[in-house]
Amino acid sequence: MTRHPKIRRADPGGYQTWINSWRLSLEAEGSSKRTVNLYVDVAVFFGGWLCIKHPRIDDWDGVGRDELRGFFAWLREGGKPCPHALRDPAAAPASCQGYGKGYINNVGRSLQQFFAWYAEEEDLPNPFTKVTVPAAPRADEAPPPVLTPEQLQALIRDAERGRDFESRRDAAVLRLFACTGGRLAELALLGLDDINLQRREAVVTGKGNRQRTVPFDQRAALALDRYIRVRTKHPAAFLPALWLGVRRRQAMTPNGIYQMLVRRGEALGIRIYPHLLRHTFAHRWLDAGGAEGDLMALAGWDSNQMLRHYGRSAKSARARRAYDRIDVMGGI
């Protein structure tokens, strides 16, 4: 698929009033900030689509099964307007293949939650009553993409060639992401006090504000040590955040980390984003024979569903090694 532009949601117009109310309801129920943002983003996405594709509908009570099914079909098939560039059609690539099953399933489940809340709030029929949420990908299809060893090495070596602040920082980011498999928010929002170089550990805050300690390897410790040394001379060194920007006296945001990784990859012709490093970590762990239970603890997973999802990338390689080890013919 041709790389799509950075997504900006189309204005949901009058639908925004109810979206704001839903946000308040979710926050009052104690939903995590991440869950609230994901749910609200989907509602804004759908509201913007309705404004563009169905301008005659002016409120949520006019949405029915046909609109929901049409929205899911549009996400899946792509075309015009491009699902990734609804607000900026001119920025859309020449070819658009739509979204994958996993994303569309997440969108469907989010909208299902919204309309269940809206129907109860207004005592109206729920249009999802006879609409099936698009299925998630099966466990045996579309394994998550991973970086090859050569790509990962090229990215790290390229950053480690420089000794300036930006190079030291980027090398530390790359090594920490690659050897821990941490989520973007977990690692991007680390503070200086969250890092223990002697124990080679970082305390991260994951989903549901749950903290866990993740280990990192010796080379990541060295990269972090080099970065922290040059960090002491940064104008914003007094800030508690671990990662600092180059041109501004402020901490890097998760989006800043994201953009830095994308920029590093583009310079080498490698498509990279933070979650791809998480995919790669899980793949390499399992491919090297690491225990699945240990991977769940390191990655912060409560369910083995994510283990199965990430493990698909290494499944065939592990099966091949097992085949060679077992010698099914026994010398015959």
C-alpha positions as CSV (number, residue, x, y, z in Angstrom):
1,M,0.0,0.0,0.0
2,T,1.2,3.5,-0.8
3,R,2.0,5.4,2.4
4,H,-0.8,7.6,3.4
5,P,-0.6,11.2,4.7
6,K,-0.9,12.0,8.4
7,I,-4.6,11.6,9.2
8,R,-6.6,14.6,10.2
9,R,-10.3,14.0,10.9
10,A,-13.0,15.9,8.9
11,D,-15.2,18.2,10.9
12,P,-18.2,16.3,12.4
13,G,-20.3,19.4,12.4
14,G,-23.5,19.2,14.5
15,Y,-22.6,15.6,15.5
16,Q,-19.9,17.0,17.8
17,T,-22.4,18.0,20.5
18,W,-23.3,14.4,21.2
19,I,-19.7,13.3,20.9
20,N,-18.8,15.7,23.6
21,S,-21.5,14.3,25.8
22,W,-20.3,10.8,25.2
23,R,-16.8,11.8,26.2
24,L,-18.2,13.2,29.5
25,S,-20.1,9.9,30.1
26,L,-17.0,7.8,29.4
27,E,-14.9,9.9,31.7
28,A,-17.6,9.7,34.4
29,E,-17.6,5.9,34.1
30,G,-13.8,5.9,34.8
31,S,-12.7,4.7,31.3
32,S,-9.0,5.2,30.7
33,K,-7.8,8.2,28.8
34,R,-6.6,6.0,26.0
35,T,-10.0,4.3,25.7
36,V,-11.8,7.6,25.7
37,N,-9.6,9.1,23.0
38,L,-10.0,6.0,20.8
39,Y,-13.8,5.9,21.1
40,V,-14.2,9.6,20.6
41,D,-11.8,9.6,17.6
42,V,-14.0,7.0,15.9
43,A,-17.1,8.9,16.5
44,V,-15.5,12.1,15.1
45,F,-14.4,10.0,12.1
46,F,-17.9,8.7,11.4
47,G,-19.5,12.1,12.0
48,G,-17.2,13.7,9.5
49,W,-17.9,11.0,7.0
50,L,-21.7,11.5,7.4
51,C,-21.3,15.2,6.8
52,I,-19.5,14.6,3.5
53,K,-21.3,11.5,2.2
54,H,-24.8,12.0,3.7
55,P,-25.3,15.8,4.2
56,R,-29.1,15.4,4.3
57,I,-28.8,13.6,7.7
58,D,-28.3,16.2,10.3
59,D,-28.3,14.3,13.6
60,W,-27.5,10.8,15.0
61,D,-31.1,9.8,15.1
62,G,-31.1,9.8,11.3
63,V,-28.4,7.2,11.1
64,G,-29.6,3.7,10.2
65,R,-28.2,0.4,9.2
66,D,-27.5,1.4,5.6
67,E,-25.2,4.3,6.7
68,L,-23.3,2.0,9.0
69,R,-22.8,-0.7,6.4
70,G,-21.8,1.9,3.8
71,F,-19.2,3.3,6.2
72,F,-17.7,-0.1,6.8
73,A,-17.6,-0.9,3.1
74,W,-15.9,2.4,2.4
75,L,-13.3,1.8,5.0
76,R,-12.6,-1.6,3.5
77,E,-12.6,-0.8,-0.2
78,G,-11.0,2.7,-0.1
79,G,-11.4,4.8,-3.2
80,K,-12.6,8.4,-3.3
81,P,-12.6,10.1,-0.9
82,C,-9.6,8.2,0.5
83,P,-10.4,6.9,4.0
84,H,-7.0,8.1,5.1
85,A,-7.5,11.6,3.7
86,L,-11.1,12.4,4.2
87,R,-10.3,15.9,5.4
88,D,-7.5,16.5,2.9
89,P,-8.5,14.8,-0.4
90,A,-5.7,16.5,-2.3
91,A,-3.1,14.8,0.0
92,A,-4.4,11.3,-0.9
93,P,-2.1,8.9,-2.7
94,A,-2.9,7.8,-6.3
95,S,-3.9,4.4,-5.0
96,C,-5.8,3.5,-1.9
97,Q,-6.5,0.0,-0.6
98,G,-8.6,1.0,2.4
99,Y,-8.0,-0.2,5.9
100,G,-7.3,-3.7,7.2
101,K,-9.7,-6.0,9.0
102,G,-8.2,-5.3,12.4
103,Y,-8.8,-1.6,12.3
104,I,-12.3,-1.8,10.8
105,N,-13.2,-4.3,13.6
106,N,-12.0,-1.8,16.2
107,V,-14.0,1.0,14.5
108,G,-17.1,-1.2,14.5
109,R,-16.8,-2.1,18.1
110,S,-16.3,1.6,19.1
111,L,-19.4,2.7,17.1
112,Q,-21.3,-0.1,18.6
113,Q,-20.5,1.2,22.1
114,F,-21.5,4.8,21.0
115,F,-24.9,3.8,19.6
116,A,-25.7,1.6,22.6
117,W,-25.1,4.6,24.8
118,Y,-27.0,7.0,22.5
119,A,-30.0,4.7,22.2
120,E,-30.3,4.4,25.9
121,E,-29.7,8.1,26.5
122,E,-32.5,9.1,24.1
123,D,-34.7,6.0,24.4
124,L,-34.4,5.4,20.6
125,P,-33.9,2.2,18.6
126,N,-30.3,1.1,18.2
127,P,-29.3,0.9,14.5
128,F,-26.7,-1.7,15.4
129,T,-29.5,-4.2,16.3
130,K,-29.3,-5.8,12.9
131,V,-25.8,-4.8,12.0
132,T,-22.9,-7.1,12.5
133,V,-19.5,-5.6,13.5
134,P,-17.0,-6.4,10.7
135,A,-15.0,-9.5,11.7
136,A,-11.4,-9.2,13.0
137,P,-8.7,-11.0,11.0
138,R,-8.4,-14.7,11.7
139,A,-5.4,-15.9,13.8
140,D,-3.8,-17.5,10.7
141,E,-4.0,-14.5,8.3
142,A,-2.1,-11.3,7.8
143,P,0.7,-11.7,10.3
144,P,2.0,-8.4,11.6
145,P,4.9,-7.0,9.6
146,V,8.3,-7.0,11.2
147,L,11.7,-5.5,10.4
148,T,14.4,-7.7,9.0
149,P,17.6,-8.0,11.1
150,E,19.4,-6.1,8.3
151,Q,16.8,-3.2,8.5
152,L,17.0,-3.0,12.2
153,Q,20.8,-3.0,12.2
154,A,20.9,-0.3,9.5
155,L,18.6,2.0,11.5
156,I,20.6,1.7,14.7
157,R,24.0,1.9,13.0
158,D,22.9,5.0,11.1
159,A,21.9,6.8,14.3
160,E,25.1,5.7,16.1
161,R,27.4,7.2,13.5
162,G,26.8,10.7,15.0
163,R,28.0,12.0,18.3
164,D,25.8,15.1,18.5
165,F,22.8,15.4,20.8
166,E,20.2,14.3,18.2
167,S,22.1,11.2,17.1
168,R,22.7,10.1,20.7
169,R,19.1,10.6,21.5
170,D,17.8,8.8,18.4
171,A,20.2,5.9,18.9
172,A,19.0,5.5,22.5
173,V,15.3,5.7,21.4
174,L,15.8,3.0,18.7
175,R,17.7,0.6,21.0
176,L,15.2,1.0,23.9
177,F,12.2,0.5,21.6
178,A,13.8,-2.5,19.8
179,C,15.0,-4.4,22.9
180,T,11.9,-3.8,25.1
181,G,9.0,-4.0,22.7
182,G,7.4,-1.1,24.7
183,R,4.4,0.8,23.5
184,L,4.9,4.3,22.1
185,A,3.3,6.1,25.0
186,E,5.1,3.9,27.6
187,L,8.6,4.7,26.3
188,A,7.9,8.2,24.9
189,L,6.7,9.5,28.3
190,L,9.5,8.1,30.4
191,G,11.1,10.3,33.0
192,L,14.8,10.4,34.0
193,D,13.9,8.8,37.3
194,D,12.2,5.9,35.5
195,I,15.5,4.7,34.2
196,N,18.0,2.6,36.2
197,L,21.2,2.1,34.1
198,Q,22.9,-0.1,36.7
199,R,20.0,-2.6,36.9
200,R,19.2,-2.0,33.2
201,E,15.5,-1.5,33.9
202,A,12.8,1.0,33.1
203,V,9.5,1.6,34.9
204,V,6.8,2.2,32.3
205,T,3.1,3.0,32.7
206,G,0.9,1.0,30.4
207,K,-2.8,0.6,29.7
208,G,-5.1,1.3,32.7
209,N,-2.3,3.3,34.4
210,R,-0.6,0.0,35.4
211,Q,3.1,0.1,35.9
212,R,5.6,-2.6,35.2
213,T,9.3,-2.9,35.0
214,V,10.9,-3.8,31.7
215,P,14.6,-4.8,31.3
216,F,16.8,-3.6,28.5
217,D,20.1,-5.0,27.2
218,Q,23.6,-3.8,27.8
219,R,23.9,-2.0,24.4
220,A,20.7,0.0,25.2
221,A,22.2,0.9,28.6
222,L,25.3,2.2,26.9
223,A,23.2,4.2,24.3
224,L,21.1,5.7,27.2
225,D,24.3,6.5,29.1
226,R,25.7,8.4,26.1
227,Y,22.5,10.2,25.6
228,I,22.1,11.2,29.2
229,R,25.6,12.6,29.3
230,V,24.9,15.0,26.3
231,R,21.5,15.7,27.7
232,T,23.0,17.4,30.8
233,K,24.2,20.2,28.4
234,H,20.7,20.7,26.9
235,P,19.0,24.0,27.8
236,A,16.0,22.0,29.0
237,A,18.0,19.5,31.0
238,F,16.1,20.6,34.2
239,L,12.9,19.0,32.9
240,P,12.0,15.6,34.4
241,A,11.2,14.0,31.0
242,L,13.8,11.7,29.5
243,W,13.5,12.7,25.9
244,L,14.1,16.3,24.9
245,G,13.6,18.1,21.6
246,V,16.4,19.5,19.6
247,R,15.1,22.9,18.7
248,R,12.8,23.7,21.6
249,R,13.2,23.8,25.3
250,Q,10.7,21.1,26.0
251,A,10.1,17.4,26.3
252,M,9.4,15.4,23.2
253,T,5.8,14.2,22.8
254,P,4.8,10.7,21.6
255,N,4.0,12.2,18.2
256,G,7.5,13.8,18.2
257,I,9.0,10.3,18.8
258,Y,6.8,8.9,16.1
259,Q,7.9,11.5,13.5
260,M,11.5,11.1,14.4
261,L,11.3,7.3,13.7
262,V,9.5,7.8,10.5
263,R,12.1,10.4,9.4
264,R,14.9,8.0,10.2
265,G,13.3,5.3,8.3
266,E,12.6,7.4,5.2
267,A,16.3,8.5,5.0
268,L,17.2,4.8,4.6
269,G,14.2,3.8,2.5
270,I,12.7,1.8,5.4
271,R,9.1,2.1,6.4
272,I,9.1,2.2,10.2
273,Y,6.7,3.3,13.0
274,P,6.9,2.7,16.7
275,H,4.5,-0.3,16.8
276,L,6.5,-2.0,14.1
277,L,9.4,-2.2,16.6
278,R,6.9,-3.8,19.1
279,H,6.0,-6.4,16.4
280,T,9.6,-7.0,15.7
281,F,10.5,-7.5,19.4
282,A,7.7,-10.1,19.8
283,H,8.8,-11.9,16.6
284,R,12.5,-12.0,17.5
285,W,11.7,-13.2,21.1
286,L,9.6,-16.1,19.9
287,D,11.8,-16.8,17.0
288,A,14.8,-17.2,19.4
289,G,12.8,-19.6,21.5
290,G,11.7,-17.3,24.3
291,A,8.9,-18.5,26.5
292,E,5.4,-17.2,25.6
293,G,4.5,-16.5,29.3
294,D,7.6,-14.4,29.7
295,L,6.8,-12.4,26.6
296,M,3.3,-11.7,27.9
297,A,4.8,-10.3,31.1
298,L,7.4,-8.2,29.3
299,A,4.9,-6.8,26.8
300,G,2.2,-6.1,29.4
301,W,-0.5,-8.4,28.0
302,D,-3.2,-9.8,30.2
303,S,-4.6,-12.0,27.5
304,N,-3.0,-14.5,25.2
305,Q,-5.0,-13.1,22.3
306,M,-2.3,-10.5,21.6
307,L,0.3,-13.2,22.0
308,R,-1.3,-15.2,19.2
309,H,-1.6,-12.1,17.1
310,Y,2.1,-11.1,17.4
311,G,3.3,-14.7,17.4
312,R,2.0,-15.3,13.8
313,S,5.1,-13.6,12.4
314,A,7.5,-16.1,13.9
315,K,5.2,-19.2,13.6
316,S,6.6,-20.6,10.3
317,A,10.3,-20.0,11.3
318,R,9.8,-21.8,14.6
319,A,8.0,-24.6,12.8
320,R,10.9,-25.0,10.4
321,R,13.5,-25.2,13.2
322,A,11.4,-27.7,15.1
323,Y,11.2,-29.8,11.9
324,D,14.9,-29.9,11.5
325,R,15.4,-30.7,15.2
326,I,12.9,-33.5,15.3
327,D,14.1,-35.4,12.2
328,V,10.7,-37.0,11.5
329,M,12.2,-39.7,9.2
330,G,14.6,-40.9,11.8
331,G,17.4,-41.7,9.4
332,I,15.2,-43.8,7.1
